[in-house]
Structures are given as C-alpha cells and as structure tokens.
C-alpha cells in the first residue's frame, strides 16, 4: 500500500510546521513579556522533534487503515457501473 508512507510524509511535514510554530510562538511570547526564556519555553523546542514523530506515526496508521478500508470496500464498488456519457458532449 503506497498510500501509508505518502500520508506519513505529509503528516510529518505538517508536524514539523506545527512544531516550529509552537516553539517559536512561545519564545517570542516569553521574550516580549519577560525578556527571558523560562524552562517551559525551552522544553517547547522539543516539539520540533516530538510533533513530527507523533504525526508521522499517526499518518502511517491512518494511511494503513484508510488503504485497507479502500481496498476492502472497492471490491464491493467494483460491481457498480457509472454512466458518464454526458461528459463526451
């Protein structure tokens, strides 16, 4: 199923973007309010590693389940015929 690795990569990219936004938002907020960085903000930079990993795993699982469901139900839908003659006009 090539759908699962593709979805895992897409989710990993979203996780990286979300991690960057989360980490730097906290840094800018702390620097603007207090002028220093507290330990929680420093820990938020772990989101740069954690969010892509978690979302990659989620994308892989969703891709596997979604691919299996598609393959399972496409056998039923294979019997359906669709008439798209109106597109030829």
For each residue, the residues with C-beta under 8 A, 3 or more apart:
1: 4 63 64 67 68 71
2: 5 6
3: 6 7 63 66 67 70
4: 1 7 8 59 60 63 64 67
5: 2 8 9 60 63
6: 2 3 9 10 63
7: 3 4 10 11 59 60 62 63 66
8: 4 5 11 12 56 57 59 60 63
9: 5 6 12 13 56 59
10: 6 7 13 14 59
11: 7 8 14 15 55 56 58 59 60 62
12: 8 9 15 16 52 55 56 59
13: 9 10 16 17 52
14: 10 11 17 18 55
15: 11 12 18 19 51 52 53 54 55 56
16: 12 13 19 20 48 51 52
17: 13 14 20 21
18: 14 15 21 22 47 51 55
19: 15 16 22 23 47 48 49 50 51 52
20: 16 17 23 24 48
21: 17 18 24 25
22: 18 19 25 26 44 47 51
23: 19 20 26 27 44 45 47 48
24: 20 21 27 28
25: 21 22 28 29
26: 22 23 29 30 40 41 44
27: 23 24 30 31 37 41 44 45
28: 24 25 31 32
29: 25 26 32 33 41
30: 26 27 33 34 36 37 38 41
31: 27 28 34 35 36 37
32: 28 29
33: 29 30
34: 30 31 38
35: 31
36: 30 31
37: 27 30 31 41 42
38: 30 34 41 42
39: 42 43
40: 26 43 44
41: 26 27 29 30 37 38 44 45
42: 37 38 39 45
43: 39 40 46
44: 22 23 26 27 40 41 47
45: 23 27 41 42 48
46: 43 49 50
47: 18 19 22 23 44 50 51
48: 16 19 20 23 45 51 52
49: 19 46 52 53
50: 19 46 47 53 54
51: 15 16 18 19 22 47 48 54 55
52: 12 13 15 16 19 48 49 55 56
53: 15 49 50 56 57
54: 15 50 51 57 58
55: 11 12 14 15 18 51 52 58 59
56: 8 9 11 12 15 52 53 59 60
57: 8 53 54 60 61
58: 11 54 55 61 62
59: 4 7 8 9 10 11 12 55 56 62 63
60: 4 5 7 8 11 56 57 63 64
61: 57 58 64 65
62: 7 11 58 59 65 66
63: 1 3 4 5 6 7 8 59 60 66 67
64: 1 4 60 61 67 68
65: 61 62 68 69
66: 3 7 62 63 69 70
67: 1 3 4 63 64 70 71
68: 1 64 65 71 72
69: 65 66 72 73
70: 3 66 67 73 74
71: 1 67 68 74 75
72: 68 69 75
73: 69 70 76 77
74: 70 71 77 78
75: 71 72 78
76: 73 79
77: 73 74 80
78: 74 75
79: 76
80: 77
81:
82:
83:
84: 87 88
85: 88
86: 89
87: 84
88: 84 85
89: 86
